[in-house]
């Protein structure tokens, strides 16, 4: 089974569309977090990738 994320590109690379399960997996891989951490970050700082990345980095 090919990895569906290999060729995946989000429609808006600056925002995380959390309603799309494929996009969630893509961002989890890109941001090196699990889905619960990603959803928590989105809930706290919104869906802008830079804000989510900064939030996740500040928790380390």
Backbone bond lengths (Angstrom), bond angles and torsions (degrees), N, CA, C in turn:
res aa  C-N    CA-C-N  psi(-1)  N-CA   C-N-CA  omega(-1)  CA-C   N-CA-C  phi
1 X - - - 1.451 - - 1.530 109.38 -
2 X 1.316 117.31 121.83 1.465 119.32 179.57 1.525 110.88 -69.27
3 X 1.300 114.79 149.93 1.461 120.65 177.97 1.526 108.47 -77.71
4 X 1.310 116.35 114.35 1.464 120.88 -176.72 1.523 112.80 -65.90
5 X 1.313 118.17 -13.79 1.463 120.76 -179.14 1.522 113.35 -86.91
6 X 1.329 117.33 -13.92 1.469 119.62 -177.24 1.518 112.51 -58.15
7 X 1.324 117.65 -40.37 1.459 121.34 -177.41 1.526 112.59 -108.36
8 X 1.315 116.98 5.96 1.463 120.33 -176.38 1.527 110.78 -74.26
9 X 1.313 115.32 136.33 1.469 122.71 172.67 1.527 106.76 -134.10
10 X 1.328 118.20 127.29 1.467 119.70 178.92 1.523 110.93 -65.20
11 X 1.322 115.58 148.79 1.468 119.93 178.64 1.522 110.89 -61.47
12 X 1.316 116.91 -41.08 1.471 122.05 177.21 1.522 107.27 -120.57
13 X 1.327 118.74 99.15 1.458 120.91 -175.74 1.527 114.75 -67.08
14 X 1.310 118.04 -5.17 1.450 121.37 178.64 1.515 113.91 -98.19
15 X 1.329 116.32 -7.23 1.466 120.62 -177.16 1.523 109.46 -133.43
16 X 1.323 115.77 148.78 1.458 122.21 179.24 1.522 108.42 -101.23
17 X 1.322 115.54 118.38 1.454 121.39 177.67 1.528 107.42 -89.24
18 X 1.334 116.12 96.57 1.464 119.51 -172.18 1.523 113.89 -78.72
19 X 1.332 118.67 -1.95 1.456 121.02 175.34 1.531 111.92 -84.47
20 X 1.322 117.31 -11.88 1.470 122.26 -177.01 1.531 109.40 -102.49
21 X 1.339 117.87 113.18 1.469 120.17 -177.33 1.532 113.76 -62.00
22 X 1.311 117.88 -33.70 1.469 120.39 178.44 1.522 109.57 -68.21
23 X 1.324 116.17 -42.09 1.461 119.04 179.01 1.532 111.18 -66.18
24 X 1.323 117.37 -37.46 1.465 120.01 176.01 1.522 110.76 -59.97
25 X 1.326 117.35 -45.70 1.469 120.26 178.50 1.525 110.80 -62.46
26 X 1.331 116.34 -40.17 1.465 120.87 177.89 1.534 110.36 -58.60
27 X 1.342 116.77 -49.51 1.466 119.59 -176.96 1.517 111.42 -70.17
28 X 1.323 117.95 -33.70 1.468 119.75 175.11 1.525 109.86 -60.21
29 X 1.310 116.20 -42.24 1.471 119.74 178.42 1.520 110.53 -66.50
30 X 1.327 117.15 -45.19 1.467 120.91 -178.01 1.531 112.21 -64.79
31 X 1.322 116.37 -38.30 1.460 121.23 -175.04 1.526 112.60 -97.76
32 X 1.311 116.10 0.97 1.466 122.98 177.55 1.528 111.70 52.99
33 X 1.330 114.39 57.13 1.457 120.98 177.64 1.521 108.26 -143.58
34 X 1.320 116.24 171.34 1.460 118.02 175.27 1.529 109.06 -97.12
35 X 1.332 116.10 174.20 1.461 119.64 -174.46 1.529 112.00 -63.64
36 X 1.312 117.85 -38.24 1.465 120.42 179.95 1.530 110.64 -63.00
37 X 1.328 117.00 -42.60 1.470 120.77 178.28 1.523 110.53 -64.48
38 X 1.333 116.06 -40.69 1.466 120.22 -179.67 1.520 110.45 -65.42
39 X 1.315 117.31 -46.26 1.471 120.28 179.09 1.531 111.34 -63.54
40 X 1.319 116.93 -37.94 1.466 120.76 177.00 1.529 110.30 -61.99
41 X 1.321 116.46 -45.53 1.469 120.97 179.59 1.522 110.86 -62.68
42 X 1.325 116.99 -44.07 1.470 120.54 179.16 1.522 110.01 -61.76
43 X 1.330 116.53 -40.34 1.463 120.41 178.31 1.524 112.99 -64.39
44 X 1.321 115.97 -30.09 1.478 119.80 -177.31 1.525 112.82 -87.77
45 X 1.355 117.73 -40.36 1.467 119.50 -172.16 1.531 114.25 -122.19
46 X 1.320 117.80 0.66 1.459 120.54 -178.91 1.515 111.32 94.16
47 X 1.318 116.54 -175.42 1.464 120.45 -172.10 1.529 114.55 -100.85
48 X 1.316 118.18 11.54 1.458 120.51 177.44 1.533 108.69 -74.98
49 X 1.308 117.02 127.34 1.467 122.35 -173.09 1.530 112.32 -56.61
50 X 1.310 118.06 -43.83 1.472 120.53 -178.22 1.529 110.82 -62.72
51 X 1.333 117.21 -41.63 1.465 120.62 179.80 1.522 110.48 -66.48
52 X 1.324 116.96 -41.77 1.463 120.85 179.07 1.525 109.88 -65.33
53 X 1.332 117.30 -43.69 1.457 121.15 178.78 1.533 110.91 -60.03
54 X 1.327 116.57 -45.23 1.472 120.41 179.17 1.515 111.20 -64.19
55 X 1.323 117.01 -41.71 1.466 120.46 179.50 1.529 110.73 -62.09
56 X 1.329 116.53 -47.27 1.470 120.11 180.00 1.523 111.10 -62.96
57 X 1.302 117.31 -39.17 1.475 120.87 179.95 1.526 111.15 -67.12
58 X 1.316 117.54 -34.03 1.463 120.63 -178.31 1.526 111.83 -72.43
59 X 1.308 118.01 -16.85 1.464 121.97 -178.93 1.529 111.71 -85.98
60 X 1.303 118.43 -10.73 1.472 121.36 -177.26 1.494 112.54 -76.24
